[in-house]
Amino acid sequence: MIEEIQYYSRMALGMRELIRHPALADPMGALRHQMENRERHFLDLARKIVFASPRHPYYEMFRLAGCTERDLANEVARHGLEAALAKLLDAGVYLTHDEFKGREPVVRGGKEIPSTPAAFLNPLVRGYIETRSGGSRGPGVSARQSTDLSVYRTVYSQLEMREFALAGRALALVRPVLPSALGIQNSLSANLAGQRTHKWFAPQNRLRESWHYRAMTDALVWFGRALGVPLPLPESLPHNDFSPVARWLADEKRRGRLGLVYSYISAAVRVAAAAREAGLDISGTVFLSGGEALTDAKRATVEAAGCEIVSRYFINEIGRIGSACRQMRSGNRVHVFRDGVAVVGRKRRAPLSDVEVDSLLFTTLLPLTTRFLINAEMDDAGVIEPADCSCEFSAHGMTTTVRDLYSYGKLTGQGVTLMGSDALRVLEVALPARFGGGAGDYQLVEIDAAGQTELVLRVSPRVGSVSTGAVHDFFFSEIRRYYGGSLAARLWGNAAGLHVVVQEPDMTQGGKVLTLQITSSKTGIQHAT
């Protein structure tokens, strides 16, 4: 109880500080300054955080690599930041995701380097609003984001507003209530960027204590209103029913104002599907979405309603990584926000598999960054390329893109690992074609039961009357096609195997029930929450 009181007190203090903080007078000027000084800022962070602290894990990595502070500065000056980071990677200055999370020891040159997740927090900043990273294979890591960082990151909203002509739109959030702070953060950030949040639709979660979180969310909203920001109170959606969002967007369009929605990708798909089912015109709506895979099937569902969906690439441990521009209308590709992160790649084997992936490693550059990371893997893969488009992002220096983004984090159960585009195709193409429904109506989840991990295939009641046995058999027949009979036999032959249930897929993304979704090696960004 005391810990929760402290948490909400810090959040209230953070809200007050953020509301009272002036917006950036010249957002594009602030972005330009950071772009011009990204290498200098990186070296300053390395000097103040790493080289000044012999106990820092990176300090020992640099020592074992034979790289001094002066060597690092010379390498960056001669060859540029990304080339220097690639050389450091080869020399052993990097973190795997499991090392960062503390699930595996950091070992270089046969020596174990003491490390904890907290070691990578930036000691030079302070903050009040606490965020917690998610993860499918371990506990989250909490961190407090500084107010100045929140203010600076409104430059990304400004770029999106310019690129997609978003000024004057009716803004709605489809976000969970607490314990996720995302809804409140989105509203406050929009306010700083000059946008008013008109509606907040909150999917229901299944937490027994959800009434408590709803009460605290309302209290913080009223607190924000008292400080002068017209934050909307969250309106609970009926369980897995997104038609109220579609109706509101259609009403706004009839009044002459197009909609803008911040949501998870799955929620955007459900809103678009609900609009089509009800015959509602929400065409022209733009969904700024992330947090999971933007597959071709999901994109097609949204576009069939006459809407546009924009992929935003976000990693909890780092923050905003990038965003798609208007010319990125297929696949999954984003401009990297080079002011805040540098990205390099390496080929490696995915955990517990024979699949070779193009793993991405991230280095944080903003002086106000919550964590200072050098060549840190986040279990994401993609192909790094120069931008070939003329857009607002390219015009402001975001000339690096990553295409074919996906997570090579795995979904496991009964000793079986499923990953790749073929598995996703079973869920989003093959099953809907055979039994009805569409993208998002079939969800494979991992649960702990009776001391072991089990897989559950959820089928939405929206599909209609189906035989769970028929779904079960068809699922395995498709798995055999893509993965071979041995994998299907291992899963099917196990005592627990796979359970098929007719149950709405979990769309809340805000509860404590862990939901893992298979990702596409061609089209998806995916993070478990």
C-alpha positions in Angstrom: 0.0 0.0 0.0 2.8 2.5 0.9 4.6 1.6 -2.3 1.5 2.4 -4.3 0.9 5.7 -2.5 4.5 6.6 -3.3 4.1 5.6 -7.0 0.9 7.7 -7.5 2.4 10.6 -5.6 5.4 10.6 -7.9 3.1 10.4 -10.9 1.1 13.4 -9.7 4.4 15.3 -9.2 5.5 14.4 -12.7 2.2 15.5 -14.2 2.4 18.8 -12.4 5.9 19.4 -13.6 5.1 18.4 -17.2 2.0 20.6 -17.3 3.9 23.6 -16.0 6.8 23.1 -18.3 6.8 25.4 -21.3 6.4 23.7 -24.7 9.4 23.9 -27.1 9.6 27.3 -28.6 11.3 26.0 -31.7 10.8 22.2 -32.0 12.6 21.8 -35.3 15.4 24.0 -34.0 15.8 21.7 -31.0 15.8 18.7 -33.3 18.4 20.3 -35.6 20.6 21.0 -32.6 20.5 17.4 -31.5 21.2 16.1 -34.9 24.2 18.4 -35.3 25.6 17.3 -31.9 24.7 13.6 -31.7 28.3 12.3 -31.8 29.4 14.9 -29.2 26.5 14.0 -26.9 27.3 10.3 -27.2 30.9 10.9 -26.2 29.8 13.2 -23.3 27.5 10.5 -22.0 30.2 7.8 -22.3 32.7 10.1 -20.4 30.4 11.0 -17.6 28.6 7.7 -17.1 31.0 5.0 -18.2 34.6 6.1 -18.1 34.1 8.0 -14.8 32.8 4.9 -13.1 35.1 1.9 -13.0 32.3 -0.3 -11.6 30.1 0.3 -14.7 29.6 -2.8 -16.8 30.6 -1.0 -20.0 33.8 0.3 -18.3 35.0 -3.2 -18.0 33.9 -4.1 -21.6 35.9 -1.1 -22.9 38.9 -2.2 -20.8 38.8 -5.7 -22.1 38.4 -4.4 -25.7 41.5 -2.2 -25.2 39.6 0.9 -26.0 40.2 4.1 -24.0 38.1 7.2 -23.9 40.6 8.9 -26.2 40.5 5.9 -28.6 36.7 6.1 -28.7 36.7 9.8 -29.5 39.3 9.3 -32.2 37.4 6.4 -33.8 34.2 8.4 -33.9 36.0 11.5 -35.4 37.7 9.4 -38.1 34.9 7.0 -39.2 31.6 8.3 -37.7 29.5 7.1 -34.9 27.8 4.0 -36.5 31.2 2.7 -37.9 32.7 3.1 -34.4 29.8 1.3 -32.8 30.2 -1.6 -35.3 33.9 -1.9 -34.4 33.0 -1.8 -30.7 30.5 -4.6 -31.3 33.2 -6.8 -32.8 35.5 -6.0 -29.9 32.8 -7.2 -27.3 31.2 -3.9 -26.3 27.6 -4.8 -26.5 24.7 -6.3 -24.5 22.4 -9.1 -25.4 18.8 -8.6 -24.3 19.1 -11.4 -21.7 22.3 -9.7 -20.4 20.5 -6.4 -20.1 17.6 -8.0 -18.3 19.9 -9.7 -15.9 18.8 -13.2 -17.0 22.3 -14.1 -18.1 25.7 -13.0 -16.8 27.8 -10.7 -18.9 30.9 -12.6 -19.9 33.7 -11.2 -22.1 37.0 -12.8 -22.6 36.2 -15.5 -20.2 35.6 -13.0 -17.4 32.2 -12.4 -15.8 31.4 -8.7 -15.5 29.1 -7.8 -12.6 25.9 -6.2 -13.9 22.3 -5.5 -13.1 19.5 -3.9 -15.1 19.7 -0.8 -12.9 23.3 -0.3 -13.9 22.2 1.1 -17.2 20.0 3.8 -15.9 21.3 7.3 -16.5 22.4 8.8 -13.2 22.5 12.3 -14.7 18.7 12.7 -14.9 15.8 12.5 -12.5 12.1 12.0 -13.2 8.8 11.2 -11.5 6.6 9.3 -14.0 7.6 5.7 -13.8 7.5 3.3 -16.7 8.1 -0.4 -16.6 9.5 -2.4 -19.5 7.6 -5.5 -20.5 9.0 -8.8 -21.4 8.0 -12.3 -22.2 10.8 -14.0 -20.4 11.3 -12.1 -17.2 10.2 -9.3 -14.9 9.9 -5.8 -16.2 12.5 -3.1 -15.3 11.2 0.2 -14.0 12.6 3.6 -14.8 11.6 7.2 -14.3 11.5 9.4 -17.3 12.6 13.0 -17.0 10.2 15.9 -17.8 12.7 17.5 -20.1 12.9 14.3 -22.1 9.1 14.1 -22.4 9.1 17.7 -23.6 11.8 17.1 -26.2 10.1 14.0 -27.6 7.2 16.2 -28.7 9.4 16.9 -31.8 8.4 13.5 -33.1 4.7 14.4 -32.8 5.5 17.7 -34.7 7.1 15.7 -37.5 4.1 13.4 -37.7 1.7 16.3 -37.7 3.6 17.8 -40.7 4.0 14.6 -42.6 0.3 13.4 -42.2 -1.4 16.8 -42.0 -2.9 16.0 -38.6 -3.5 19.6 -37.3 -7.2 20.2 -36.3 -8.2 16.5 -36.2 -10.4 15.0 -33.5 -8.0 13.1 -31.3 -9.0 9.9 -29.5 -6.9 7.5 -27.4 -7.7 3.8 -27.3 -5.5 3.0 -24.3 -5.8 1.1 -21.0 -6.1 2.7 -17.6 -3.6 2.3 -14.9 -1.4 0.5 -14.1 -0.3 1.5 -17.6 0.6 5.2 -17.6 0.4 5.4 -21.4 -3.0 7.0 -21.6 -2.1 9.8 -19.3 1.3 10.3 -21.0 -0.3 10.4 -24.4 -2.8 13.1 -23.3 -0.1 15.2 -21.7 2.3 14.9 -24.6 -0.4 15.8 -27.1 -1.2 18.8 -25.0 2.5 19.9 -25.2 2.4 19.4 -29.0 -0.6 21.7 -29.3 -3.2 18.9 -29.7 -6.2 18.4 -27.5 -7.3 14.9 -26.6 -11.0 14.7 -27.1 -11.8 11.2 -26.1 -10.2 8.3 -24.2 -11.6 4.9 -24.8 -10.3 2.3 -22.3 -10.6 -1.4 -23.2 -11.6 -3.4 -20.2 -9.1 -5.6 -18.5 -9.6 -8.7 -16.4 -7.9 -7.6 -13.2 -9.9 -8.1 -10.1 -8.5 -4.9 -8.8 -9.3 -2.9 -12.0 -11.8 -0.8 -10.1 -8.9 0.5 -8.0 -6.8 1.4 -11.1 -9.9 3.1 -12.7 -10.4 5.2 -9.6 -6.7 6.2 -9.5 -6.8 7.0 -13.2 -9.9 9.2 -12.7 -8.2 11.0 -9.8 -5.1 11.8 -11.8 -7.3 13.1 -14.7 -9.1 15.4 -12.3 -5.8 16.5 -10.9 -4.6 17.4 -14.4 -7.8 19.3 -15.1 -7.3 21.3 -11.9 -3.9 22.3 -13.3 -5.5 23.6 -16.4 -5.3 20.7 -19.0 -8.6 19.4 -20.3 -7.8 15.7 -20.0 -10.7 13.4 -20.9 -11.9 10.8 -18.4 -11.5 7.3 -19.8 -14.7 5.7 -21.0 -14.8 1.9 -20.6 -15.5 0.0 -23.7 -17.8 -3.1 -23.5 -15.7 -6.2 -23.4 -13.9 -6.5 -26.7 -16.4 -4.2 -28.4 -14.8 -1.3 -30.3 -17.9 -0.1 -32.0 -18.2 3.0 -29.6 -14.9 4.2 -31.0 -16.1 3.7 -34.6 -19.4 5.6 -33.9 -17.6 8.5 -32.3 -15.2 8.8 -35.3 -18.2 8.6 -37.7 -20.0 11.3 -35.8 -16.9 13.5 -35.9 -16.6 13.1 -39.6 -20.3 14.1 -40.1 -19.5 17.3 -38.2 -16.6 17.9 -40.6 -13.7 16.8 -38.5 -11.5 13.8 -39.4 -10.3 11.5 -36.7 -6.8 10.7 -35.3 -6.4 7.7 -33.0 -3.5 6.7 -30.8 -3.8 2.9 -30.2 -2.2 -0.5 -30.3 -2.3 -2.0 -33.8 -4.7 -4.7 -32.7 -7.2 -2.1 -31.4 -6.9 -0.1 -34.7 -7.8 -3.3 -36.6 -10.8 -3.9 -34.3 -12.1 -0.3 -34.7 -11.9 -0.5 -38.5 -13.6 -3.9 -38.5 -16.4 -2.6 -36.3 -17.0 0.4 -38.5 -17.3 -1.8 -41.6 -19.6 -4.2 -39.8 -21.9 -1.4 -38.7 -21.8 0.5 -42.0 -20.1 3.5 -40.4 -18.1 5.9 -42.5 -14.8 6.6 -40.7 -12.8 7.0 -43.9 -9.9 9.5 -43.6 -9.1 8.5 -40.1 -5.4 8.1 -39.3 -4.3 5.5 -36.7 -0.9 6.2 -35.2 -0.2 2.7 -33.8 2.5 0.4 -32.5 3.3 -2.1 -29.9 2.8 -5.2 -32.1 3.0 -6.5 -35.6 1.6 -4.4 -38.5 1.1 -7.2 -40.9 -0.3 -7.0 -44.4 -3.5 -8.6 -43.2 -3.9 -6.0 -40.4 -3.1 -3.1 -42.7 -5.6 -4.4 -45.3 -8.4 -4.5 -42.6 -7.7 -0.9 -41.7 -7.4 0.4 -45.3 -10.6 -1.4 -46.2 -12.4 1.1 -44.0 -10.8 3.9 -45.9 -8.4 4.7 -43.1 -4.6 5.0 -42.9 -2.5 3.2 -40.3 1.0 4.4 -39.5 3.6 2.2 -37.8 5.4 3.7 -34.8 8.4 1.8 -33.5 8.7 2.0 -29.8 10.8 0.0 -27.3 9.9 0.3 -23.7 13.5 0.3 -22.5 14.5 3.1 -24.9 11.5 5.0 -26.1 10.6 6.1 -29.6 12.8 4.5 -32.2 11.1 5.6 -35.4 8.0 6.1 -37.5 6.8 5.3 -41.0 6.2 8.1 -43.4 3.4 8.5 -45.9 5.3 6.8 -48.6 5.7 3.6 -46.6 2.4 1.9 -47.6 3.3 -1.7 -47.5 5.4 -4.1 -45.4 6.8 -2.8 -42.1 9.4 0.0 -42.4 10.2 3.1 -40.4 12.5 6.0 -40.4 14.9 5.8 -37.5 15.0 8.8 -35.2 18.7 9.3 -35.5 18.7 12.2 -33.0 17.9 9.9 -30.2 19.4 6.5 -31.2 22.1 5.0 -33.4 21.4 1.5 -34.8 23.8 -1.1 -36.1 23.2 -4.7 -37.1 24.8 -8.1 -36.9 23.8 -11.6 -38.0 23.2 -14.1 -35.3 21.2 -17.2 -34.4 17.9 -16.6 -32.7 17.7 -18.1 -29.2 17.0 -21.8 -29.1 16.6 -22.1 -32.9 18.6 -22.5 -36.1 17.2 -19.3 -37.6 19.7 -16.7 -38.6 18.4 -13.1 -38.0 19.6 -9.6 -38.7 19.7 -8.5 -35.1 19.5 -4.8 -34.3 21.6 -3.1 -31.6 20.7 0.3 -30.2 22.8 3.1 -28.7 21.1 5.9 -26.9 22.2 9.5 -27.7 20.0 12.0 -26.0 21.6 13.8 -23.0 18.3 13.3 -21.2 18.0 9.6 -22.0 16.5 7.4 -19.3 19.1 4.6 -19.9 22.5 4.9 -21.5 22.9 1.8 -23.7 25.7 1.0 -26.1 25.0 -1.7 -28.7 22.1 -3.2 -26.8 20.0 -5.9 -28.4 16.3 -5.9 -27.8 15.4 -9.1 -29.6 14.4 -7.2 -32.7 15.6 -7.7 -36.2 15.4 -5.8 -39.5 17.4 -4.6 -42.5 19.1 -1.2 -42.1 19.0 0.9 -45.3 19.3 4.6 -46.4 16.0 6.3 -46.9 14.9 6.6 -50.5 11.9 8.9 -50.0 11.3 12.6 -49.8 9.3 13.3 -46.7 9.4 15.4 -43.5 11.5 12.7 -41.7 14.1 12.6 -44.4 14.1 16.4 -44.7 15.1 16.6 -41.0 17.9 14.1 -41.0 16.1 10.9 -40.4 17.8 9.3 -43.4 18.2 5.8 -42.0 15.4 3.3 -42.3 14.8 -0.2 -41.0 12.6 -2.5 -43.1 11.2 -5.9 -42.4 11.1 -5.3 -38.7 10.1 -8.1 -36.4 11.0 -9.6 -33.1 12.9 -12.9 -32.9 11.8 -13.3 -29.3 10.0 -16.6 -29.2 6.7 -18.1 -28.2 7.5 -21.4 -26.5 5.4 -24.1 -25.0 6.0 -27.8 -24.2 9.6 -27.5 -25.6 8.4 -26.2 -28.9 9.5 -22.8 -30.4 7.2 -21.2 -33.0 8.5 -18.2 -34.9 8.5 -16.6 -38.3 6.1 -15.3 -40.9 4.7 -18.8 -41.7 3.3 -19.2 -38.2 1.7 -15.7 -38.3 0.2 -16.6 -41.7 -1.6 -19.5 -40.1 -3.2 -17.1 -37.6 -4.1 -14.2 -39.9 -4.6 -15.8 -43.3 -5.2 -19.6 -43.1 -7.5 -19.8 -40.1 -9.7 -16.8 -41.2 -9.9 -18.3 -44.8 -11.1 -21.6 -43.4 -13.3 -20.7 -40.5 -14.2 -17.0 -41.1 -13.2 -13.8 -39.2 -10.2 -11.7 -39.9 -6.9 -10.4 -38.6 -6.9 -10.4 -34.8 -9.7 -13.0 -34.4 -7.2 -15.8 -33.7 -4.6 -15.4 -30.9 -2.0 -17.8 -29.7 -1.1 -17.2 -26.0 1.3 -18.8 -23.6 0.1 -19.4 -20.0 1.4 -21.1 -16.9 -0.7 -24.0 -15.8 0.0 -26.8 -13.3 3.6 -25.8 -13.1 4.2 -26.0 -16.9 3.7 -23.8 -19.9 0.7 -24.4 -22.1 -0.4 -22.9 -25.4 -4.0 -21.7 -25.9 -5.4 -20.7 -29.3 -8.2 -18.2 -28.7 -10.9 -17.9 -31.3 -13.2 -14.9 -31.2 -16.9 -15.5 -30.9 -17.1 -13.0 -33.8 -16.0 -15.8 -36.1 -19.3 -17.6 -35.5 -20.1 -21.2 -34.7 -17.0 -23.3 -35.0 -15.8 -26.7 -33.9 -12.8 -26.3 -31.6 -11.7 -29.8 -32.7 -11.8 -28.7 -36.3 -9.8 -25.6 -35.5 -7.3 -27.7 -33.5 -6.8 -30.2 -36.4 -6.6 -27.5 -39.1 -4.0 -25.5 -37.1 -1.8 -28.6 -36.9 -2.2 -29.4 -40.5 -1.0 -25.9 -41.4 1.9 -26.1 -38.9 2.9 -29.3 -40.7 2.9 -27.5 -44.0 5.2 -24.8 -42.8 7.3 -26.4 -40.1 7.3 -30.1 -40.9 5.6 -33.0 -39.1 8.2 -33.4 -36.3 7.4 -30.0 -34.7 3.6 -30.6 -34.9 4.0 -34.1 -33.5 6.0 -32.8 -30.6 3.3 -30.3 -29.7 0.3 -32.5 -30.4 1.8 -35.6 -28.8 2.5 -33.8 -25.5 0.0 -34.4 -22.7 -0.9 -30.8 -22.4 -0.6 -29.9 -26.1 -2.6 -27.0 -27.5 -6.0 -26.0 -26.1 -8.5 -24.3 -28.5 -11.1 -22.1 -26.8 -13.8 -19.8 -28.1 -12.9 -16.7 -26.2 -12.3 -13.1 -27.2 -8.6 -12.4 -27.8 -7.2 -10.2 -25.1 -7.1 -6.6 -26.5 -6.5 -4.7 -23.3 -2.7 -4.7 -23.5 -2.7 -3.3 -20.0 -3.3 -6.1 -17.6 -1.1 -8.6 -15.9 -2.2 -11.5 -18.1 0.8 -12.2 -20.3 -0.1 -12.4 -23.9 2.5 -13.4 -26.5 1.8 -13.2 -30.2 3.8 -14.8 -33.0 5.6 -12.3 -35.2 6.3 -12.1 -38.9 9.8 -12.2 -40.2 8.7 -10.1 -43.1 6.1 -7.7 -41.9 5.9 -7.3 -38.2 7.1 -5.5 -35.1 6.0 -7.4 -32.0 6.5 -7.0 -28.3 4.8 -9.0 -25.6 3.2 -7.0 -22.9 
